[in-house]
Amino acid sequence: MMETTPAHRVLVVEDEANLADGVKFNLEQEGYEVEVLSDGRSAVERIASGEDPPFDLVILDLMLPEMSGYEVARRTRASGNYVAILMLTAKDDPADIIRGLEEGADDYLTKPFRLDELLARVRVLLRRRRWDGVEPRPEANAEIHVGESVIRFDRFSIETRNETFTLTTREVGLLRALVDREGETVTRGQLLEEVWGLRPDTKTRVIDSFIVRLRKYLERDPSAPEYIVSVRGRGYRFER
């Protein structure tokens, strides 16, 4: 008998019942297993429940009862959980978007949104764990050896002697931007524009948060990095 691939598990956290039901229905039509919650506090508890298998993606509204989407994302990341997070915001306000990214969201979508755009964002974020039956586009340097670790861009992972870390879409994008310019300084503006699609002069510390995470995965001593090096006042440089 042919084995079936388990469906991706998606948690939708949205207090607008009609919107939540519509998102749930359409995701289930795409083959995803979907659960819906309507407040932030319940979402934090559910994400932290330790259920196996865990959620692969959280679609998280910004304005929620009990606890904001910002706080849900912040607590989720603070607990060491790097489940993919797609944040929904009713305001096309750069400040809201930037804060969401800084608190740990991997991507954002502004309401009202088109269904096809939502589904496309979901597929991209989930592609880091499984390519949904589609072969990834061949690329040069899909596997990079760094010290005793291996960066696997084709698998969205960093493999060390003792552990394999699954990377988020943004982590892969940031790491790819640095690795492709090995030995060169990549400015903060370049990274904001290429990886997050933000203006290069945007004032945010989102890059720093992601660099901390990548160093935790890759460096022997994250406090004294050898591979992802800070260039004071400019940006970062990847070295081997």
C-alpha positions as CSV (number, residue, x, y, z in Angstrom):
1,M,0.0,0.0,0.0
2,M,1.3,3.5,-0.9
3,E,2.1,5.6,2.1
4,T,0.4,9.0,2.2
5,T,2.2,12.2,3.2
6,P,0.7,13.8,6.4
7,A,-1.1,17.0,5.7
8,H,0.5,20.3,6.9
9,R,-1.1,21.5,10.1
10,V,-2.2,25.1,10.1
11,L,-3.4,27.2,13.1
12,V,-5.6,30.2,12.1
13,V,-5.8,32.8,14.9
14,E,-8.5,35.3,13.8
15,D,-11.4,36.8,15.8
16,E,-13.5,37.7,12.7
17,A,-15.6,34.6,12.5
18,N,-16.6,34.9,8.8
19,L,-13.0,35.5,7.7
20,A,-11.7,32.7,9.9
21,D,-14.3,30.2,8.5
22,G,-13.5,31.3,4.9
23,V,-9.7,30.9,5.4
24,K,-10.2,27.5,7.1
25,F,-12.5,26.2,4.3
26,N,-10.2,27.2,1.5
27,L,-7.1,25.9,3.2
28,E,-8.8,22.5,3.8
29,Q,-9.7,22.5,0.1
30,E,-6.0,22.7,-0.5
31,G,-5.4,19.6,1.7
32,Y,-4.2,21.3,4.9
33,E,-5.4,20.3,8.3
34,V,-6.7,23.5,9.9
35,E,-7.6,24.5,13.5
36,V,-9.1,27.9,14.3
37,L,-8.8,30.0,17.5
38,S,-10.2,33.5,18.2
39,D,-8.0,35.0,20.9
40,G,-4.3,35.5,21.5
41,R,-4.0,33.9,24.9
42,S,-5.5,30.6,23.7
43,A,-3.1,30.7,20.7
44,V,0.0,30.9,22.9
45,E,-1.3,28.0,25.0
46,R,-2.2,25.9,22.0
47,I,1.2,26.5,20.2
48,A,3.0,25.6,23.4
49,S,1.0,22.5,24.1
50,G,3.7,20.2,22.7
51,E,1.2,18.2,20.6
52,D,2.9,15.9,18.1
53,P,2.9,16.6,15.2
54,P,3.2,20.3,15.9
55,F,1.8,23.0,13.8
56,D,3.7,23.8,10.6
57,L,2.2,27.3,10.2
58,V,0.4,29.9,12.2
59,I,-1.8,32.5,10.4
60,L,-2.0,35.2,13.0
61,D,-4.2,38.3,13.1
62,L,-2.6,41.4,14.6
63,M,-5.6,42.7,16.6
64,L,-6.9,39.9,18.8
65,P,-8.8,39.7,22.1
66,E,-6.9,38.8,25.3
67,M,-3.4,39.3,23.6
68,S,-2.2,40.9,20.5
69,G,-0.7,39.1,17.6
70,Y,2.6,40.9,18.4
71,E,2.7,39.4,21.8
72,V,1.7,35.9,20.5
73,A,4.6,36.0,18.1
74,R,7.0,37.4,20.7
75,R,6.1,34.7,23.3
76,T,6.3,32.0,20.7
77,R,9.8,33.0,19.6
78,A,10.9,33.5,23.2
79,S,10.0,29.9,24.0
80,G,12.4,28.7,21.2
81,N,9.5,27.8,18.8
82,Y,10.2,28.9,15.2
83,V,7.0,27.7,13.6
84,A,6.3,29.7,10.4
85,I,4.2,32.7,11.2
86,L,2.1,34.7,8.6
87,M,0.8,37.8,10.2
88,L,-2.4,39.5,9.1
89,T,-2.7,43.2,9.5
90,A,-5.7,45.5,8.8
91,K,-3.4,48.5,8.3
92,D,-1.0,49.0,5.5
93,D,1.3,50.8,7.9
94,P,5.0,50.2,7.7
95,A,5.3,50.6,11.4
96,D,2.9,47.7,12.0
97,I,4.6,45.5,9.5
98,I,8.1,46.2,10.8
99,R,7.0,45.6,14.4
100,G,5.4,42.3,13.3
101,L,8.6,41.2,11.7
102,E,10.7,42.2,14.7
103,E,8.5,40.2,17.0
104,G,9.1,37.1,14.9
105,A,6.7,37.0,12.0
106,D,8.1,35.4,8.8
107,D,5.8,37.2,6.4
108,Y,2.8,39.5,6.5
109,L,-0.4,40.1,4.5
110,T,-2.5,43.2,4.6
111,K,-6.3,42.9,4.8
112,P,-8.3,42.8,2.6
113,F,-6.3,40.2,0.7
114,R,-7.0,38.0,-2.3
115,L,-7.4,34.3,-1.6
116,D,-4.9,33.3,-4.3
117,E,-2.3,35.6,-2.6
118,L,-2.9,34.1,0.8
119,L,-2.6,30.5,-0.6
120,A,0.6,31.5,-2.4
121,R,2.2,32.9,0.8
122,V,1.2,29.8,2.7
123,R,2.8,27.5,0.1
124,V,6.1,29.6,0.2
125,L,6.3,29.4,4.0
126,L,5.6,25.7,4.1
127,R,8.1,24.9,1.4
128,R,10.8,25.1,4.0
129,R,9.6,21.7,5.4
130,R,8.4,20.0,2.3
131,W,8.3,21.0,-1.3
132,D,4.6,20.0,-1.7
133,G,5.5,17.5,-4.4
134,V,7.3,20.1,-6.5
135,E,11.0,19.7,-7.1
136,P,12.9,22.8,-5.9
137,R,14.6,24.9,-8.6
138,P,18.2,23.7,-9.0
139,E,20.7,26.2,-7.8
140,A,24.4,26.5,-7.3
141,N,25.9,25.9,-3.9
142,A,22.8,24.2,-2.5
143,E,25.1,22.6,0.1
144,I,27.7,24.6,2.0
145,H,30.1,23.2,4.5
146,V,30.9,25.7,7.3
147,G,33.3,24.3,10.0
148,E,31.7,21.1,11.3
149,S,28.2,22.1,10.0
150,V,26.4,21.9,6.7
151,I,24.0,24.5,5.3
152,R,21.4,22.7,3.2
153,F,19.6,25.4,1.2
154,D,17.7,22.7,-0.7
155,R,16.3,21.3,2.6
156,F,16.0,24.6,4.5
157,S,18.3,23.3,7.2
158,I,21.6,23.6,9.0
159,E,23.0,20.2,10.1
160,T,25.5,20.1,12.9
161,R,27.1,17.0,14.6
162,N,24.4,16.8,17.2
163,E,21.3,18.5,15.7
164,T,19.5,19.6,12.6
165,F,17.9,23.0,12.6
166,T,15.0,23.8,10.3
167,L,15.2,27.3,8.9
168,T,12.4,29.7,8.2
169,T,12.0,31.2,4.7
170,R,13.4,34.5,5.9
171,E,16.4,32.8,7.6
172,V,17.2,31.0,4.4
173,G,16.9,34.3,2.4
174,L,19.2,36.1,4.8
175,L,21.8,33.3,4.8
176,R,21.7,33.0,1.1
177,A,22.2,36.7,0.6
178,L,25.3,36.5,2.8
179,V,26.7,33.3,1.5
180,D,26.3,34.4,-2.2
181,R,28.6,37.4,-1.4
182,E,31.1,35.4,0.7
183,G,33.9,37.7,1.9
184,E,32.0,40.9,1.0
185,T,30.2,43.2,3.4
186,V,26.4,43.2,2.7
187,T,24.8,46.3,4.0
188,R,21.7,46.4,6.2
189,G,19.9,48.3,3.4
190,Q,20.7,45.6,0.9
191,L,19.4,42.9,3.3
192,L,16.2,44.8,4.1
193,E,15.5,45.3,0.4
194,E,16.4,41.8,-0.8
195,V,15.1,39.6,2.0
196,W,12.2,41.5,3.5
197,G,11.2,43.7,0.6
198,L,11.5,46.9,2.8
199,R,13.0,50.2,1.9
200,P,16.7,50.2,2.5
201,D,16.5,53.1,4.8
202,T,13.8,51.5,7.0
203,K,14.6,51.8,10.7
204,T,14.3,48.4,12.2
205,R,16.3,45.8,14.2
206,V,14.7,42.8,12.5
207,I,18.0,41.8,10.8
208,D,19.7,41.7,14.2
209,S,17.2,39.3,15.6
210,F,17.6,36.9,12.7
211,I,21.4,37.1,12.8
212,V,21.3,36.1,16.5
213,R,19.2,33.0,15.5
214,L,21.5,32.1,12.6
215,R,24.6,32.4,14.8
216,K,23.0,30.2,17.4
217,Y,22.6,27.5,14.8
218,L,25.9,27.9,13.1
219,E,28.6,29.3,15.4
220,R,30.6,27.3,17.9
221,D,30.4,30.4,20.2
222,P,27.6,32.8,19.1
223,S,29.1,35.6,21.3
224,A,32.3,35.4,19.3
225,P,31.2,34.7,15.7
226,E,33.6,33.3,13.2
227,Y,31.3,32.9,10.1
228,I,28.7,35.6,10.3
229,V,30.7,38.7,11.2
230,S,29.4,42.2,12.1
231,V,30.9,45.1,10.1
232,R,30.4,48.1,12.4
233,G,28.1,50.7,11.0
234,R,27.5,48.9,7.7
235,G,26.2,45.3,7.9
236,Y,27.4,41.7,7.9
237,R,30.0,39.6,6.1
238,F,30.0,35.8,5.7
239,E,33.5,34.1,6.1
240,R,34.8,30.6,6.1
